[in-house]
Amino acid sequence: MAEPARGALEAVGRWLDRVPLPWLVAIAAWLAVAPVFPEPHLWEKLKMLAAGTLRRPIDVFDLVFHAAPLALLAWRLSRRRRG
């Protein structure tokens, strides 16, 4: 990876380390299951992705919107694990 990109990722990682972990867990859990009824959007979009029907831009945005906090939480926990 190029050095400027690595520095930018490290800066974002340091910022992410300052976000309180309970808040990050709460936001990730909330957006992962929102809305609960009739079906969480994340689950719906993952099923669409698996079926090959995730084509509309709004659906792609929705998948990214609901999955991003989980990705950030995973990144934060991996940084914490590495020390």
C-alpha positions as semicolon CSV with decimal commas, in nm:
position;residue;x (nm);y (nm);z (nm)
1;M;0,000;0,000;0,000
2;A;0,127;0,348;-0,082
3;E;0,264;0,544;0,211
4;P;0,009;0,834;0,198
5;A;-0,281;0,589;0,196
6;R;-0,134;0,399;0,491
7;G;-0,099;0,724;0,684
8;A;-0,459;0,817;0,611
9;L;-0,584;0,477;0,725
10;E;-0,379;0,506;1,041
11;A;-0,527;0,851;1,108
12;V;-0,879;0,715;1,065
13;G;-0,789;0,423;1,292
14;R;-0,667;0,662;1,563
15;W;-0,992;0,858;1,531
16;L;-1,190;0,535;1,557
17;D;-0,997;0,440;1,872
18;R;-1,132;0,757;2,038
19;V;-1,496;0,663;1,975
20;P;-1,631;0,502;2,294
21;L;-1,668;0,128;2,234
22;P;-2,015;0,102;2,396
23;W;-2,142;0,370;2,156
24;L;-1,993;0,194;1,857
25;V;-2,146;-0,139;1,964
26;A;-2,487;0,025;2,019
27;I;-2,486;0,202;1,682
28;A;-2,367;-0,109;1,498
29;A;-2,632;-0,327;1,663
30;W;-2,905;-0,069;1,607
31;L;-2,835;-0,023;1,238
32;A;-2,782;-0,396;1,184
33;V;-3,140;-0,474;1,292
34;A;-3,320;-0,153;1,188
35;P;-3,603;-0,170;1,106
36;V;-3,689;-0,484;1,298
37;F;-4,023;-0,543;1,121
38;P;-4,094;-0,680;0,869
39;E;-3,727;-0,766;0,814
40;P;-3,398;-0,591;0,898
41;H;-3,265;-0,401;0,597
42;L;-2,918;-0,549;0,634
43;W;-3,055;-0,903;0,616
44;E;-3,280;-0,811;0,324
45;K;-2,992;-0,653;0,129
46;L;-2,757;-0,945;0,201
47;K;-3,021;-1,184;0,066
48;M;-3,055;-0,963;-0,243
49;L;-2,676;-0,964;-0,284
50;A;-2,665;-1,344;-0,261
51;A;-2,949;-1,375;-0,512
52;G;-2,787;-1,129;-0,754
53;T;-3,077;-0,882;-0,736
54;L;-2,895;-0,600;-0,559
55;R;-2,892;-0,362;-0,856
56;R;-3,063;-0,035;-0,769
57;P;-2,835;0,238;-0,632
58;I;-3,064;0,294;-0,331
59;D;-3,030;-0,073;-0,237
60;V;-2,651;-0,060;-0,262
61;F;-2,650;0,258;-0,050
62;D;-2,878;0,090;0,205
63;L;-2,646;-0,211;0,229
64;V;-2,344;0,013;0,284
65;F;-2,534;0,235;0,532
66;H;-2,645;-0,058;0,749
67;A;-2,319;-0,255;0,721
68;A;-2,068;0,029;0,773
69;P;-2,101;0,047;1,154
70;L;-2,040;-0,328;1,176
71;A;-1,730;-0,291;0,959
72;L;-1,607;-0,003;1,177
73;L;-1,669;-0,210;1,490
74;A;-1,475;-0,503;1,344
75;W;-1,191;-0,269;1,250
76;R;-1,190;-0,115;1,598
77;L;-1,185;-0,455;1,768
78;S;-0,905;-0,580;1,542
79;R;-0,698;-0,270;1,625
80;R;-0,767;-0,328;1,995
81;R;-0,662;-0,691;1,967
82;R;-0,335;-0,602;1,794
83;G;-0,256;-0,354;2,067
